[in-house]
Amino acid sequence: MVGAAVQDYLKVIYKALHSDHRCTPSLVAEKLGVSPAAVTKMVKRLQELNLVGYERNQELSLTPAGEKIALEVIRHHRLLELYLKEALGYTWDQVDGEADRLEHVISEEFEDRIDQILGHPTHDPHGDPIPTKDGQVDGTRHATLAELEPGQEGVIRRVTDGDPAMLRYLGDLGLYPETQVEMLSKAPYGGPLQVRVGEDVRAIGRELADNVFVSPRKEAA
């Protein structure tokens, strides 16, 4: 497999393409915390390796070979996140950083053993789908919590996992995957949302609610 730096670039490009539907060098630089010049140099290398396409509109794409590597790394990462939480007692806001460091170094045998021990899981602690060994991944897209209308119920399917502080706050509110929620009311002019979370009623800001993804009750069954 290619080196860790290449894997990081491919993973960032893949995630951008599947969340924002587009990826530019400037976005990659922002996500990785590197200079635009460093991205330009790496993109040229990735093109030479036939892993990335670079369009005239300055948008990046993945070749089949690049996507395969990205999915392998993402599979490692999400299996590790779940293993760290379930087997080693890490909290869900701690696992992302540890998995980032470990995803590049585990062997395929180690990956298979984690998968087996965990019972062949399909989602990580934040609800993100774990790619299968052969590169298949659940592409279901869910509405945000903020999109539920008053009186509508749903089930949390996943949450954005990039901010540990936000994850801790979501945990304090009980907003975990597979939790049932009901939109009670929406204050006008961008005001807070009143949401029933399990048995509790919470006031939730719209920005936070945009990072929680749900399936409406009629789809949840």
PAZAPA-4460 file (N, C-alpha, C; in steps of 0.05 Angstrom, whole numbers, plus 32768, in hexadecimal, padded with zeros to 4 digits):
% residues 221
    n_x    n_y    n_z   ca_x   ca_y   ca_z    c_x    c_y    c_z   seq   type   mol
   8011   7FE8   8000   8000   8000   8000   8012   8019   8000     1      M     A
   8007   802E   7FF6   8016   8048   7FF4   801A   8053   8011     2      V     A
   802B   8068   8013   8032   8073   802D   801B   8082   803A     3      G     A
   8020   8089   8054   800B   8095   8064   8002   80B0   8059     4      A     A
   8014   80C0   804F   800D   80DA   8044   7FF9   80D7   802D     5      A     A
   7FFF   80C5   801B   7FEE   80C0   8004   7FD2   80B7   800E     6      V     A
   7FD2   80A5   8021   7FB9   809B   802C   7FA8   80B1   8038     7      Q     A
   7FB6   80C3   8046   7FA7   80DA   8052   7F9A   80EB   803D     8      D     A
   7FA8   80F1   8028   7F9D   8101   8012   7F85   80F3   8005     9      Y     A
   7F88   80DA   7FFF   7F72   80CB   7FF2   7F5A   80CA   8004    10      L     A
   7F5E   80C6   801E   7F48   80C5   8031   7F39   80DF   8032    11      K     A
   7F48   80F5   8033   7F3B   8110   8034   7F2C   8115   801B    12      V     A
   7F37   810E   8004   7F29   8113   7FEA   7F10   8102   7FE9    13      I     A
   7F12   80E9   7FF1   7EFA   80D8   7FF1   7EE4   80E3   8002    14      Y     A
   7EEA   80EB   801B   7ED6   80F5   802D   7ECA   810F   8024    15      K     A
   7EDA   8120   8017   7ED0   8139   800C   7EBC   8134   7FF5    16      A     A
   7EC4   8121   7FE4   7EB2   811B   7FCD   7E98   810F   7FD6    17      L     A
   7E98   8101   7FED   7E7F   80F4   7FF6   7E70   8104   800B    18      H     A
   7E7A   811C   8011   7E6B   812D   8023   7E63   8147   8015    19      S     A
   7E77   8154   8008   7E72   816D   7FFA   7E6E   8169   7FDC    20      D     A
   7E72   8151   7FD2   7E6F   814A   7FB6   7E85   8157   7FA5    21      H     A
   7E98   8164   7FB0   7EAE   8170   7FA1   7EC6   8173   7FB3    22      R     A
   7EDD   8174   7FA7   7EF6   8177   7FB6   7F0A   8187   7FA6    23      C     A
   7F15   819B   7FB3   7F29   81AD   7FA6   7F43   81AB   7FB6    24      T     A
   7F59   81B2   7FA9   7F73   81B2   7FB8   7F72   81C4   7FD1    25      P     A
   7F64   81DA   7FD0   7F63   81EC   7FE7   7F54   81DF   7FFE    26      S     A
   7F40   81CF   7FF8   7F31   81C0   800D   7F44   81AB   801A    27      L     A
   7F53   819D   8009   7F66   8189   8013   7F7A   8197   8025    28      V     A
   7F85   81AE   801D   7F98   81BC   802D   7F8C   81C3   8048    29      A     A
   7F73   81CC   8048   7F66   81D4   8061   7F62   81BB   8073    30      E     A
   7F59   81A5   8068   7F53   818D   8078   7F6D   8181   8084    31      K     A
   7F83   8182   8075   7F9B   8176   807E   7FAE   8189   808C    32      L     A
   7FA8   81A3   808B   7FB8   81B7   8098   7FD4   81BA   808B    33      G     A
   7FD4   81B9   8070   7FED   81BB   8062   7FEB   81D3   804E    34      V     A
   8001   81DA   8042   8001   81F1   8030   7FF6   81EA   8015    35      S     A
   7FEB   81FD   8006   7FE2   81F8   7FEB   7FF8   81ED   7FD9    36      P     A
   8010   81F6   7FDD   8027   81EC   7FCD   802C   81CE   7FD2    37      A     A
   8029   81C6   7FEC   802C   81AA   7FF3   8016   8199   7FE5    38      A     A
   7FFE   81A3   7FE4   7FE8   8195   7FD7   7FED   8192   7FB9    39      V     A
   7FF6   81A8   7FAD   7FFC   81A7   7F90   8010   8192   7F8A    40      T     A
   8025   8191   7F9A   803A   817D   7F96   8030   8160   7F99    41      K     A
   801F   815C   7FAE   8015   8141   7FB3   8000   8139   7F9D    42      M     A
   7FF0   814C   7F94   7FDC   8146   7F80   7FEB   813D   7F66    43      V     A
   8000   814A   7F5F   8010   8142   7F48   801A   8125   7F4B    44      K     A
   8023   811F   7F63   802D   8104   7F69   8016   80EF   7F66    45      R     A
   7FFF   80F6   7F71   7FE8   80E5   7F71   7FDE   80E0   7F54    46      L     A
   7FE0   80F5   7F43   7FDA   80F2   7F27   7FED   80DE   7F1A    47      Q     A
   8006   80E1   7F20   801A   80CF   7F14   8016   80B2   7F1C    48      E     A
   800B   80AE   7F35   8005   8094   7F3E   7FEA   808A   7F35    49      L     A
   7FDC   809A   7F25   7FC2   8094   7F1B   7FAE   808F   7F31    50      N     A
   7FAF   809F   7F46   7F9D   809D   7F5D   7F88   80B3   7F5E    51      L     A
   7F8F   80CA   7F51   7F7E   80E2   7F52   7F7C   80EE   7F37    52      V     A
   7F64   80F9   7F31   7F60   810A   7F1A   7F5E   8127   7F22    53      G     A
   7F68   8139   7F11   7F67   8155   7F17   7F5B   8164   7EFF    54      Y     A
   7F42   816E   7F03   7F34   8179   7EED   7F3C   8196   7EE8    55      E     A
   7F34   81A1   7ED1   7F3B   81BC   7ECA   7F2D   81D1   7EDC    56      R     A
   7F16   81C9   7EE8   7F09   81DB   7EFB   7F15   81D9   7F17    57      N     A
   7F2C   81CC   7F19   7F3B   81CA   7F32   7F2E   81B8   7F47    58      Q     A
   7F1E   81A5   7F3D   7F12   8192   7F4F   7F20   8177   7F4C    59      E     A
   7F23   816A   7F63   7F31   8150   7F65   7F1D   8139   7F64    60      L     A
   7F26   8123   7F59   7F15   810B   7F59   7F28   80F3   7F5E    61      S     A
   7F1C   80DD   7F65   7F2C   80C5   7F6A   7F29   80B1   7F53    62      L     A
   7F3E   80A5   7F4B   7F3D   808F   7F38   7F33   8076   7F48    63      T     A
   7F2B   8061   7F3A   7F23   8048   7F48   7F39   803E   7F5B    64      P     A
   7F52   8041   7F52   7F68   8038   7F64   7F6B   804A   7F7C    65      A     A
   7F67   8064   7F79   7F68   8076   7F8F   7F51   8072   7FA3    66      G     A
   7F3A   806D   7F98   7F23   8068   7FAA   7F26   804E   7FB9    67      E     A
   7F32   803A   7FAD   7F36   8021   7FBB   7F48   8025   7FD3    68      K     A
   7F5E   8034   7FCF   7F70   8039   7FE6   7F62   8049   7FFB    69      I     A
   7F53   805E   7FF3   7F45   806E   8006   7F32   805E   8017    70      A     A
   7F23   804C   800A   7F10   803B   8019   7F1E   8027   802C    71      L     A
   7F35   801D   8024   7F45   800C   8036   7F4D   801A   804F    72      E     A
   7F56   8033   804C   7F5F   8043   8063   7F47   804A   8074    73      V     A
   7F31   8052   8068   7F19   8058   8077   7F0F   8040   8086    74      I     A
   7F10   8029   807A   7F08   8010   8088   7F1A   800C   80A1    75      R     A
   7F34   800E   809D   7F46   800C   80B4   7F3E   8020   80CA    76      H     A
   7F3A   8039   80C2   7F34   804E   80D5   7F1B   8048   80E5    77      H     A
   7F06   8042   80D8   7EEC   803E   80E5   7EEB   8025   80F6    78      R     A
   7EF8   8010   80ED   7EFA   7FF8   80FD   7F0A   7FFE   8117    79      L     A
   7F20   800C   8114   7F30   8014   812B   7F21   8025   813E    80      L     A
   7F11   8038   8134   7F01   8049   8146   7EEF   8038   8157    81      E     A
   7EE1   8025   814A   7ECF   8014   8159   7EDD   8002   816D    82      L     A
   7EF4   7FF7   8164   7F04   7FE6   8176   7F0E   7FF6   818E    83      Y     A
   7F18   800E   818A   7F21   801E   81A0   7F0B   8024   81B4    84      L     A
   7EF3   8028   81AA   7EDD   802E   81BC   7ED2   8015   81CA    85      K     A
   7ECE   8000   81BB   7EC1   7FE9   81C6   7ED4   7FD7   81D6    86      E     A
   7EED   7FD5   81CE   7EFF   7FC3   81DB   7F12   7FD1   81EF    87      A     A
   7F18   7FEA   81E9   7F2C   7FF8   81FA   7F21   800E   820B    88      L     A
   7F07   8014   8208   7EFA   8027   8219   7EFF   8044   8213    89      G     A
   7F08   804A   81FA   7F0A   8066   81F2   7EEE   8072   81EF    90      Y     A
   7EEB   808C   81F3   7ED2   8099   81EE   7ED1   80A0   81D0    91      T     A
   7EB8   80A6   81C7   7EB5   80AA   81AA   7EC2   80C4   81A0    92      W     A
   7EC9   80D6   81B2   7ED8   80EE   81AA   7EF6   80EA   81AA    93      D     A
   7F00   80D3   81B3   7F1C   80CE   81B4   7F26   80BC   819D    94      Q     A
   7F14   80AD   8191   7F1C   8098   817F   7F27   80A2   8164    95      V     A
   7F1E   80B9   815B   7F26   80C2   8140   7F44   80C7   813E    96      D     A
   7F4F   80D5   8152   7F6B   80DC   8151   7F7D   80C3   8153    97      G     A
   7F75   80B0   8165   7F84   8097   8168   7F83   8087   814E    98      E     A
   7F6B   8085   8142   7F68   8076   812A   7F78   8082   8113    99      A     A
   7F7A   809D   8112   7F8B   80AA   80FE   7FA8   80A1   80FF   100      D     A
   7FB1   809D   8117   7FCD   8095   811A   7FD2   8077   8114   101      R     A
   7FBD   8067   8118   7FC0   804A   8115   7FB8   803F   80FA   102      L     A
   7FA8   804E   80EB   7F9C   8043   80D3   7FB0   803C   80BE   103      E     A
   7FC7   8049   80BE   7FDC   8045   80AA   7FEE   802D   80AF   104      H     A
   7FED   8022   80C8   8001   800E   80CF   7FF6   7FF3   80D5   105      V     A
   7FDC   7FF0   80D8   7FD2   7FD5   80DE   7FD3   7FC3   80C5   106      I     A
   7FD7   7FAA   80CA   7FD8   7F96   80B4   7FBB   7F8E   80AC   107      S     A
   7FB9   7F81   8095   7F9F   7F77   808D   7F96   7F61   80A0   108      E     A
   7FA8   7F51   80AA   7FA1   7F3D   80BE   7F95   7F49   80D7   109      E     A
   7FA2   7F5F   80E0   7F98   7F6D   80F8   7F7C   7F79   80F3   110      F     A
   7F79   7F84   80DB   7F5F   7F8F   80D3   7F4A   7F79   80D4   111      E     A
   7F50   7F61   80C9   7F3D   7F4B   80C9   7F36   7F41   80E5   112      D     A
   7F4A   7F41   80F7   7F44   7F38   8112   7F32   7F4C   8121   113      R     A
   7F37   7F66   811D   7F25   7F7A   8129   7F09   7F77   811F   114      I     A
   7F07   7F73   8105   7EEC   7F70   80F8   7EDE   7F58   8104   115      D     A
   7EEC   7F42   8108   7EE0   7F29   8112   7ED9   7F2D   8130   116      Q     A
   7EEA   7F38   8140   7EE5   7F3C   815C   7ECD   7F4E   8161   117      I     A
   7ECA   7F62   814F   7EB3   7F75   8152   7E99   7F6A   8146   118      L     A
   7E9A   7F53   813A   7E82   7F47   812E   7E7B   7F52   8113   119      G     A
   7E90   7F5A   8103   7E8C   7F65   80E8   7E79   7F7D   80E8   120      H     A
   7E81   7F92   80F6   7E6F   7FA9   80F8   7E6C   7FB8   80DE   121      P     A
   7E57   7FC7   80DC   7E51   7FD6   80C4   7E55   7FF4   80C7   122      T     A
   7E56   7FFE   80E0   7E59   801B   80E5   7E6C   8020   80FD   123      H     A
   7E79   8037   80FC   7E8B   803F   8112   7E7C   804C   8128   124      D     A
   7E89   8055   813E   7E7B   8061   8154   7E6B   807A   814E   125      P     A
   7E72   8087   8138   7E64   80A0   8131   7E4E   809B   811C   126      H     A
   7E4A   8082   8114   7E36   807B   8101   7E3F   807A   80E4   127      G     A
   7E59   8080   80DF   7E63   807F   80C3   7E65   8062   80BA   128      D     A
   7E5E   805C   80A1   7E60   8040   8098   7E7D   8037   8095   129      P     A
   7E81   801E   809C   7E9C   8011   8099   7E9C   8003   807E   130      I     A
   7EAE   800B   806C   7EB0   7FFD   8052   7EB6   7FDF   8056   131      P     A
   7EAB   7FCF   8045   7EB0   7FB3   8046   7ECC   7FAD   803C   132      T     A
   7ED4   7F94   8040   7EEF   7F8C   8037   7EF3   7F90   8019   133      K     A
   7EDD   7F8D   800A   7EDF   7F90   7FED   7ED8   7FAC   7FE3   134      D     A
   7ED7   7FBF   7FF6   7ED4   7FDB   7FEE   7EB8   7FE4   7FEA   135      G     A
   7EA4   7FD5   7FF3   7E88   7FDF   7FF2   7E82   7FF0   800B   136      Q     A
   7E73   8005   8007   7E6C   8016   801D   7E50   8020   801B   137      V     A
   7E42   8022   8031   7E26   802B   8032   7E26   8049   802B   138      D     A
   7E19   8050   8015   7E19   806C   800C   7DFF   807B   8013   139      G     A
   7DEF   806F   8026   7DD6   807C   802E   7DDB   8098   8039   140      T     A
   7DCC   80AB   802F   7DCE   80C7   8039   7DB6   80CD   804A   141      R     A
   7DBB   80DA   8061   7DA5   80E0   8073   7DA2   80FE   8076   142      H     A
   7D89   8105   807E   7D84   8121   8083   7D91   8129   809D   143      A     A
   7D94   8143   80A1   7D9F   814D   80BB   7D88   814F   80CF   144      T     A
   7D8F   814F   80E8   7D7B   8152   80FD   7D6C   816C   80F9   145      L     A
   7D7A   8181   80F0   7D6D   819B   80EC   7D57   819A   80D7   146      A     A
   7D58   8186   80C5   7D44   8184   80B0   7D2A   8177   80B9   147      E     A
   7D2A   816A   80D0   7D11   815F   80DA   7CFD   8175   80E0   148      L     A
   7CE4   8170   80DA   7CCF   8184   80DF   7CC2   817E   80FB   149      E     A
   7CB7   8192   8107   7CAA   818E   8121   7C95   8177   8120   150      P     A
   7C97   8165   8133   7C86   814E   8134   7C91   8136   8126   151      G     A
   7CA7   813A   8118   7CB3   8123   810A   7CC8   8115   811B   152      Q     A
   7CC8   80FB   811B   7CDB   80EB   812A   7CEF   80DF   8117   153      E     A
   7D06   80D8   8123   7D1B   80CB   8113   7D2E   80BC   8125   154      G     A
   7D42   80B0   8118   7D57   80A1   8126   7D72   80AC   811D   155      V     A
   7D83   80B3   812F   7D9E   80BD   8128   7DAD   80A6   811B   156      I     A
   7DB9   80AC   8104   7DC9   8098   80F6   7DE7   809D   80F8   157      R     A
   7DEF   80B6   80F7   7E0B   80BC   80FA   7E0E   80DA   8102   158      R     A
   7E26   80E0   810C   7E2D   80FC   8113   7E48   8103   8107   159      V     A
   7E4D   811C   8102   7E67   8125   80F8   7E7B   8120   810E   160      T     A
   7E92   8115   8106   7EA6   810C   811B   7EC0   811C   811C   161      D     A
   7EC1   8133   810E   7EDB   8141   810C   7EE3   8152   8124   162      G     A
   7ED0   8158   8136   7ED5   816A   814C   7ED0   815C   8167   163      D     A
   7EE5   8155   8176   7EE2   8146   818F   7ED0   8155   81A3   164      P     A
   7ED3   8170   81A4   7EC3   8180   81B7   7EA5   817D   81B0   165      A     A
   7E9F   817E   8196   7E83   817B   818E   7E79   8160   8195   166      M     A
   7E89   814B   8191   7E81   8130   8198   7E7B   812D   81B6   167      L     A
   7E8B   813A   81C6   7E86   8139   81E3   7E6B   8146   81E9   168      R     A
   7E66   815C   81DC   7E4D   816B   81E1   7E35   815A   81D7   169      Y     A
   7E38   814E   81BF   7E23   813D   81B5   7E1D   8126   81C8   170      L     A
   7E33   811B   81D4   7E30   8106   81E8   7E21   810F   8200   171      G     A
   7E27   8128   820A   7E19   8133   8221   7DFB   8136   821B   172      D     A
   7DF4   813B   8202   7DD8   813E   81FA   7DCA   8123   81F4   173      L     A
   7DDB   810E   81F4   7DD0   80F4   81ED   7DCB   80EF   81D0   174      G     A
   7DD8   80FE   81BF   7DD4   80FC   81A2   7DE7   80E8   8196   175      L     A
   7DE3   80CF   819C   7DF3   80B9   8191   7DE4   80AB   817A   176      Y     A
   7DF3   809E   8168   7DE6   808E   8154   7DD3   8079   8160   177      P     A
   7DBD   8075   8152   7DA7   8063   8159   7D95   806E   816F   178      E     A
   7D99   8086   8177   7D87   8093   818B   7D6F   809E   817C   179      T     A
   7D57   809B   8188   7D3F   80A6   817C   7D3C   80C3   8184   180      Q     A
   7D33   80D3   8172   7D2F   80F0   8176   7D14   80F8   816B   181      V     A
   7D0A   810E   8175   7CF2   811A   816A   7CF5   8138   816A   182      E     A
   7CEF   8145   8153   7CF0   8162   8152   7CD6   816D   815E   183      M     A
   7CD9   817D   8173   7CC2   8188   8180   7CBB   81A4   8175   184      L     A
   7CCF   81B5   8172   7CCA   81CF   8167   7CE3   81DC   815D   185      S     A
   7CE0   81F0   814B   7CF6   81FE   8140   7CF1   821C   8144   186      K     A
   7D03   8229   8153   7D00   8246   8156   7D07   8254   813C   187      A     A
   7CF9   826A   8136   7CFE   8278   811C   7D19   8287   811C   188      P     A
   7D20   828F   8104   7D39   82A0   8100   7D52   8292   810B   189      Y     A
   7D54   8278   8105   7D6C   826A   810D   7D6E   8263   812A   190      G     A
   7D58   8265   8139   7D59   8260   8155   7D5C   8242   815B   191      G     A
   7D5D   823B   8175   7D62   821F   817C   7D4B   820C   8176   192      P     A
   7D52   81F3   8175   7D3E   81DE   8170   7D38   81D0   818B   193      L     A
   7D1F   81C9   818F   7D18   81B9   81A6   7D15   819C   819C   194      Q     A
   7D25   818B   81A7   7D26   816F   819D   7D24   815C   81B5   195      V     A
   7D12   8148   81B2   7D11   8133   81C6   7D26   811E   81BF   196      R     A
   7D38   8119   81D1   7D4E   8106   81CE   7D49   80EF   81E2   197      V     A
   7D3F   80D9   81D9   7D37   80C4   81EB   7D20   80CE   81FC   198      G     A
   7D25   80D1   8216   7D10   80DB   8229   7D14   80F8   8230   199      E     A
   7D29   8104   8226   7D30   811F   822E   7D2A   8133   8218   200      D     A
   7D25   814C   821F   7D21   8162   820C   7D39   8174   820C   201      V     A
   7D45   8179   81F5   7D5D   8188   81F3   7D59   81A0   81E0   202      R     A
   7D66   81B6   81E7   7D67   81CD   81D5   7D82   81CB   81C6   203      A     A
   7D80   81CA   81AB   7D97   81C4   819B   7D9A   81DA   8186   204      I     A
   7DB2   81E5   8183   7DB7   81F9   816F   7DB7   81ED   8153   205      G     A
   7DB0   81FD   813F   7DAD   81F2   8124   7DC8   81EA   8118   206      R     A
   7DDD   81F8   8120   7DF8   81F0   8116   7DFF   81D4   811F   207      E     A
   7DF9   81CE   8139   7DFE   81B4   8144   7DED   819F   8136   208      L     A
   7DD3   81A6   8132   7DC0   8194   8126   7DC8   818D   8109   209      A     A
   7DD6   819E   80FC   7DDF   8199   80E1   7DF5   8184   80E0   210      D     A
   7E00   817C   80F7   7E15   8168   80F9   7E0B   814D   8103   211      N     A
   7DF0   814B   8106   7DE4   8133   810E   7DD1   8129   80F8   212      V     A
   7DD5   8111   80EF   7DC6   8107   80D7   7DB3   80F1   80E0   213      F     A
   7D9A   80F3   80D6   7D85   80E1   80DF   7D76   80D5   80C8   214      V     A
   7D68   80BF   80CD   7D54   80B5   80BB   7D39   80BA   80C8   215      S     A
   7D26   80C6   80B9   7D0B   80CA   80C4   7CFF   80B0   80CD   216      P     A
   7CED   80B1   80DF   7CE1   8099   80EB   7CD6   8086   80D6   217      R     A
   7CC9   8090   80C1   7CBD   807F   80AD   7CD2   806F   809E   218      K     A
   7CEC   807A   809D   7D02   806C   8090   7D12   805B   80A3   219      E     A
   7D0F   8060   80BD   7D20   8053   80D1   7D1A   8036   80D5   220      A     A
   7D01   802E   80D1   7CF9   8013   80D6   7D05   8000   80C1   221      A     A
***
